[in-house]
Amino acid sequence: MNQIHRPVLPVNYAANIQ
């Protein structure tokens, strides 16, 4: 799930980078 971050999901993105 770290392949493509969608700016549409800031919550998912933040949880991904952490």
PyMOL commands that set and color helices and strands:
alter all, ss='L'
color gray80, all
select helices_A, chain A and resi 10-17
alter helices_A, ss='H'
color red, helices_A
deselect
rebuild
show_as cartoon
